[in-house]
Amino acid sequence: NITPKRIVKSQHQPILGSSLVDAKGKLVKVYTGPEEFNIAADPVVQYLSKDELQKLITKTRKSMEAAARELNFIEAARLRDELKALEEMLKEK
């Protein structure tokens, strides 16, 4: 039940940070890649054991898949990046 639609943009469309304005003047959030964040700086994640970290990875993966099922690809991409950071932390432990 998804109908593809052509994106209509003017060339002088203002870009506001990681968002832009669509043809109707509505603000649309745009995913521009992983943000510079350090998940290891989170005080809780820092002190998790391997088992707890693995559970967090599983929970994040399920959240990412749920966001993708709901067609919320921006959130799914953010969670994917977070998942990669968590997996790197697990390798270091």
Salt bridges, closest charged atoms under 4 A:
GLU75 OE2 - ARG78 NH2 2.54
ASP81 OD1 - ARG80 NH2 3.14
GLU82 OE1 - ARG78 NH1 3.04
GLU87 OE2 - ARG61 NH2 2.78
GLU88 OE2 - LYS91 NZ 3.74
